[in-house]
Amino acid sequence: MALTDTFVKKVKPTAATAGDKHTDGQGLYLHVKQAGKYWRMSYRFDGKQKLLALGVYPAVSLAKARQRRDKARELLADGIDPSTAKRAEKQSASLASANTFELVALEFLATKADSWSPRYAEKWLRGMKKDLFPYVGKLPLATITPPMLLDALRKCEKRGAIESAHTLRQTAGQVFRYGIQTGRCERSPCSDLQGALKPVTTKHMAAILEPVKVGELMRGVEAYQGQPTTRVALALSALLFQRPGNIRQMEWAWVNVEDAMLTIPSQDMKRRKHQKLNGRPHFVPLSSQALAQLAELRPITGHGRYVFPSLLTGERPMSDNTVNVALRRMGYTKDEMSAHGFRATARTLMIERMPGISADVIEAQLAHEKSGPLGSAYDRAEFMDQRRTMMQTWADYLDRLRKGADVIPIRGTA
């Protein structure tokens, strides 16, 4: 007699040590023990009596147990051992769980430990944890379709992070490419998403590019009433036009007054990890005006490590937002001028107003990486004469603008 839902629900174990078996038909029975109720199927394969576990009641109902029995009988009809098929299915599921997007991404990240800088690796992982792992992280790599990935990226788009969505499509592509290389998937859905995201509107760093307004800016810097370290940081941002991080993290050990040179170690430059480890330092010739600014500050901070130490503790450099805040106090909005904008100001005015200076020398002083076999050549000492002349000419030009002199193009000789 076949079992019923009511019987399965109410049946109790007896005192029998091995438990009690209640058959349902075609090999299926309910094994009732003190520990619980178990679905089993008895069958023969290749002349041997075998047993297949079909689940535990009530998680697996009577109807579900019968479905699993019928599926096992279909396998038997095809000459397949249900127990072998179940083990293969379990192994496949285990393999899939080990090949999820998140686990493969973390494995890929580990392979980049020696080539990526810790800062870049942290940023890469932070984006994954925030915008991809919560939505596709637990899915096997091979099961993620273009619409599934696009749905995750669209969530990033909806909060206005358009550029981040594009970056995430690229970083996801790295994971899928690694998955293809290691046999976790056969193709990447990222290529199918080309053009699916909103385009990125490039917004340049705010910078003042008109000579008259640059003169006003330099007069504002000279008259700045805040901390003297901040005023000098503003002045050197204009005179040296290096990246804001290199300005605020400047160390006194980098300053050579006798040679009029600031030497930024390779590991402190914006470079790939192998370039940080093996690259040359970045040389910044110091004009007489830059040396005067440093000389003014040395009695104040020269006893410590940093030229611009934090006001809270000399063990750290000033905040990365100090110069920007000072610009706001001077009346410049974030759309008018930024700490990074000093670089654009210098590059634009030197190109437009100092035609005798080579663009390659300007790019070298900006520490812009160039491609090709000469990519790293522009920072060699053989270019230092041109760069020394350029830095002094630039500082003199800023003085002219600050004093309100005629803003005519300078015929530089660098």
C-alpha positions in Angstrom: 0.0 0.0 0.0 1.3 3.4 -0.9 2.1 5.9 1.8 0.0 9.0 2.4 1.0 12.5 3.6 -0.9 12.0 6.8 0.8 8.7 7.6 4.3 10.2 6.8 3.5 13.1 9.1 2.2 11.2 12.1 4.3 8.0 12.0 6.5 7.6 15.1 9.6 5.5 15.6 9.4 2.3 17.6 11.9 0.8 19.9 13.5 -1.1 17.1 17.2 -0.5 17.1 17.5 -0.4 13.3 14.4 1.7 12.9 11.2 0.9 10.8 10.8 0.8 7.1 7.5 1.8 5.4 7.4 1.1 1.7 5.8 3.2 -0.9 6.4 1.2 -4.0 9.0 0.8 -6.8 11.8 0.7 -4.3 10.9 3.8 -2.3 10.5 3.6 1.4 10.5 5.8 4.5 13.1 4.8 7.1 11.8 6.0 10.5 14.4 6.2 13.3 14.8 8.1 16.6 17.0 10.7 14.8 14.5 11.4 12.1 12.7 10.2 8.9 14.7 9.4 5.9 13.7 8.6 2.3 15.6 5.7 0.7 15.3 3.8 -2.6 16.4 0.2 -2.9 17.4 -0.9 -6.4 19.7 -3.3 -8.3 22.4 -2.3 -10.7 24.9 -4.5 -12.5 23.7 -7.5 -10.5 24.2 -5.8 -7.1 21.7 -4.6 -4.5 22.2 -0.9 -3.8 20.7 1.9 -1.8 20.1 5.6 -2.8 19.5 8.4 -0.2 16.7 10.7 -1.5 16.5 13.2 1.4 15.1 13.8 4.9 11.4 14.5 5.8 9.9 17.1 6.1 12.5 19.0 4.0 11.7 16.5 1.3 8.0 15.8 1.1 6.4 12.5 -0.1 5.7 14.0 -3.5 9.3 15.2 -3.8 10.6 11.8 -2.8 8.5 10.2 -5.5 9.9 12.6 -8.1 13.4 11.7 -7.1 12.6 8.0 -7.2 11.1 8.4 -10.7 14.2 10.3 -11.9 16.4 7.5 -10.5 14.4 4.9 -12.3 14.8 6.8 -15.6 18.6 6.8 -15.1 18.4 3.0 -14.5 16.4 2.6 -17.7 19.3 4.4 -19.5 21.8 2.1 -17.9 23.1 4.8 -15.5 23.7 4.1 -11.8 21.7 6.7 -9.8 24.3 6.7 -7.0 27.1 7.4 -9.5 25.0 10.2 -11.1 24.3 11.7 -7.7 28.0 11.8 -6.8 28.8 13.4 -10.1 26.1 16.0 -9.6 27.4 16.7 -6.1 31.0 17.1 -7.4 29.8 19.4 -10.1 27.9 21.6 -7.5 31.0 21.6 -5.3 33.2 22.6 -8.2 30.7 25.4 -9.2 30.7 26.7 -5.6 34.5 26.9 -5.8 34.4 28.8 -9.1 32.1 31.7 -8.1 32.8 35.2 -9.3 34.0 36.3 -5.9 36.4 33.4 -5.3 37.9 33.7 -8.8 38.2 37.4 -8.4 40.1 37.0 -5.1 42.3 34.4 -6.6 43.1 36.7 -9.6 43.8 39.5 -7.1 46.3 37.3 -5.3 48.2 36.7 -8.6 48.7 40.5 -8.9 50.2 40.9 -5.4 53.7 41.3 -6.8 52.8 43.7 -9.7 50.1 45.9 -8.3 50.7 48.6 -5.7 48.8 48.0 -2.4 46.8 51.2 -3.0 45.6 50.1 -6.4 44.8 46.6 -5.2 42.8 48.0 -2.3 40.9 50.3 -4.6 40.2 47.4 -7.0 38.9 45.2 -4.2 36.8 48.0 -2.7 34.9 48.4 -6.0 34.3 44.7 -6.2 33.0 44.4 -2.7 30.7 47.4 -3.0 29.2 46.9 -6.5 29.7 43.4 -7.8 30.1 40.8 -5.1 26.7 41.6 -3.5 25.0 40.8 -6.8 27.0 38.3 -8.8 29.7 37.3 -6.3 28.1 34.0 -5.2 27.3 32.9 -8.8 29.5 30.4 -10.7 31.5 32.3 -13.2 30.2 30.2 -16.1 26.6 31.0 -15.3 26.8 34.8 -15.3 25.1 36.2 -18.4 25.5 39.7 -19.9 22.1 40.8 -18.6 23.0 39.6 -15.1 26.2 41.6 -15.1 24.6 44.6 -16.7 21.9 44.6 -14.0 24.7 44.9 -11.3 26.4 47.7 -13.3 23.2 49.6 -13.8 22.8 49.8 -10.0 26.1 51.7 -10.0 24.9 53.9 -12.8 21.6 54.8 -11.0 23.5 56.4 -8.1 25.3 58.6 -10.6 28.7 56.7 -10.6 28.9 56.5 -14.4 32.7 56.3 -14.5 32.8 53.7 -11.8 30.3 51.5 -13.7 32.7 51.6 -16.7 35.7 50.8 -14.5 33.8 47.9 -13.0 33.0 46.5 -16.4 36.8 46.5 -17.1 37.7 44.9 -13.8 35.0 42.3 -14.2 36.5 41.6 -17.6 39.9 40.9 -15.9 38.2 38.3 -13.7 36.4 36.6 -16.6 39.6 36.6 -18.7 41.4 34.9 -15.9 38.5 32.5 -15.5 38.9 31.6 -19.2 42.6 31.1 -18.8 42.1 28.7 -15.8 39.2 26.8 -17.3 36.4 28.2 -15.0 34.4 29.6 -18.0 34.5 29.7 -21.7 33.7 33.3 -22.5 33.3 36.7 -20.9 29.9 38.6 -20.9 31.8 41.9 -20.6 32.5 42.1 -24.4 28.7 41.9 -25.0 28.2 45.0 -22.8 30.1 47.3 -25.1 28.0 50.5 -25.5 25.4 49.3 -23.0 26.4 51.8 -20.3 25.9 55.5 -20.3 28.9 57.3 -21.8 31.4 59.0 -19.4 31.5 62.7 -19.7 35.1 63.7 -19.2 35.5 66.5 -16.7 38.9 68.1 -16.5 40.4 69.2 -13.2 39.3 72.8 -12.4 42.2 75.1 -13.4 42.8 78.8 -14.1 44.2 79.2 -17.6 44.1 82.9 -18.3 47.3 84.9 -17.4 45.5 87.8 -15.8 43.5 85.5 -13.5 46.7 83.5 -12.7 48.2 86.8 -11.6 45.2 87.3 -9.3 45.7 83.8 -7.9 49.3 84.4 -7.2 48.5 87.6 -5.4 45.9 85.7 -3.4 48.5 83.1 -2.4 51.0 85.8 -1.4 48.3 87.5 0.8 47.0 84.2 2.3 46.3 84.7 6.0 46.0 81.1 7.1 48.7 78.7 8.3 52.2 79.5 6.9 52.7 75.9 5.9 49.5 76.0 3.8 50.6 79.3 2.1 53.9 77.7 1.1 52.1 74.6 -0.1 50.0 76.8 -2.3 53.1 78.6 -3.6 55.0 75.5 -4.3 52.0 73.9 -6.0 52.2 76.7 -8.5 56.0 76.8 -8.8 56.6 73.1 -9.0 53.3 71.9 -10.5 53.8 68.4 -9.2 50.9 66.1 -8.2 49.2 67.2 -5.0 50.2 64.0 -3.2 53.9 64.7 -3.9 53.5 68.3 -2.7 51.8 67.5 0.6 54.0 64.4 1.3 57.2 66.2 0.5 60.1 65.4 2.9 63.0 67.5 3.9 65.3 64.7 3.0 64.2 65.1 -0.6 65.4 68.8 -0.7 69.0 69.5 -1.8 69.5 73.2 -1.4 73.1 73.2 -2.7 72.1 71.5 -6.0 68.7 73.3 -6.0 67.0 70.0 -6.6 64.0 68.1 -5.2 64.3 64.4 -5.6 61.1 62.4 -5.2 61.9 58.7 -4.6 60.5 56.3 -7.2 58.2 54.5 -4.7 56.5 57.8 -3.9 55.6 58.5 -7.5 52.4 57.6 -9.3 53.7 54.5 -11.0 53.0 50.8 -11.4 54.5 48.6 -8.7 57.4 47.3 -10.7 58.2 50.9 -11.8 58.1 52.0 -8.2 60.6 49.3 -7.3 62.9 49.6 -10.3 62.3 53.1 -11.6 64.5 56.2 -11.3 63.5 59.0 -8.9 61.7 62.0 -10.2 63.9 65.2 -10.3 62.3 68.6 -9.8 64.8 71.5 -10.2 64.1 74.3 -7.7 64.0 77.8 -8.9 65.3 80.6 -6.6 61.7 81.4 -5.7 61.0 77.8 -4.7 64.2 77.8 -2.6 63.1 81.0 -0.9 59.7 79.5 0.0 61.4 76.4 1.5 63.9 78.6 3.4 61.0 80.5 5.0 59.4 77.3 6.1 62.5 75.4 7.4 62.6 77.1 10.8 59.0 76.1 11.3 59.0 72.4 10.1 62.6 71.7 9.4 63.1 69.7 12.6 60.7 67.0 11.4 60.3 64.6 8.5 57.7 66.4 6.4 57.9 69.8 4.9 54.2 70.1 5.4 53.3 68.1 8.5 49.8 67.6 9.8 48.8 70.2 12.4 47.6 67.4 14.6 50.7 65.3 14.5 54.1 65.7 12.8 54.1 62.0 12.1 51.9 62.4 9.1 51.8 64.9 6.2 49.1 67.5 5.9 45.6 66.4 4.8 45.1 65.7 1.1 42.3 68.4 1.1 44.3 71.2 2.8 45.2 73.0 -0.4 41.7 72.7 -1.8 40.2 74.1 1.4 42.7 77.0 1.3 41.6 77.8 -2.3 37.9 77.8 -1.2 38.9 80.3 1.6 40.5 82.4 -1.0 37.2 82.5 -2.9 37.8 80.0 -5.6 35.0 77.4 -6.1 35.7 73.7 -6.9 34.7 74.5 -10.5 37.3 77.3 -10.8 40.5 75.9 -9.3 41.8 72.8 -7.6 45.1 71.6 -6.1 45.5 69.4 -9.2 44.7 72.3 -11.4 48.1 73.9 -10.8 49.5 71.3 -13.2 47.1 72.2 -16.0 47.8 75.9 -15.4 51.5 75.4 -15.8 51.3 73.1 -18.8 48.8 75.3 -20.6 50.6 78.6 -20.1 54.0 77.2 -20.9 52.7 75.7 -24.1 50.9 78.9 -25.1 53.2 81.6 -23.6 56.6 80.0 -23.6 57.0 78.6 -27.2 60.7 78.0 -26.8 60.2 75.2 -24.4 59.8 71.6 -25.7 56.5 69.9 -24.9 58.5 66.8 -24.1 60.5 68.6 -21.4 57.2 69.9 -19.9 55.7 66.4 -19.9 58.8 65.0 -18.3 58.6 67.6 -15.5 55.0 66.8 -15.0 56.1 63.1 -14.7 53.6 62.0 -17.4 54.5 58.5 -18.5 55.1 58.2 -22.2 54.7 55.1 -24.3 57.2 53.5 -26.6 60.9 52.8 -26.3 61.7 56.4 -25.1 58.9 56.3 -22.5 61.2 56.7 -19.5 64.0 58.7 -21.2 62.7 62.1 -20.4 63.6 62.0 -16.7 67.3 61.3 -17.3 69.9 63.8 -16.1 70.9 64.8 -19.6 67.6 66.8 -19.9 68.3 68.6 -16.6 69.7 71.8 -18.2 66.5 72.4 -20.1 64.4 71.6 -17.1 66.4 73.9 -14.8 66.0 76.8 -17.2 62.3 76.0 -17.7 61.6 76.0 -14.0 63.3 79.3 -13.4 61.7 80.8 -16.4 58.3 79.7 -15.2 58.9 81.0 -11.7 59.9 84.4 -13.1 56.8 84.4 -15.3 54.6 83.8 -12.3 56.3 86.7 -10.6 55.5 88.9 -13.6 51.9 87.9 -13.4 51.7 88.4 -9.7 53.1 91.9 -10.0 50.6 92.7 -12.8 53.2 93.1 -15.6 52.2 92.9 -19.2 51.1 89.3 -19.9 52.9 88.9 -23.3 54.3 85.6 -24.4 57.8 84.8 -23.1 60.3 83.7 -25.7 61.9 81.1 -23.6 65.3 79.5 -24.3 64.8 76.2 -22.5 
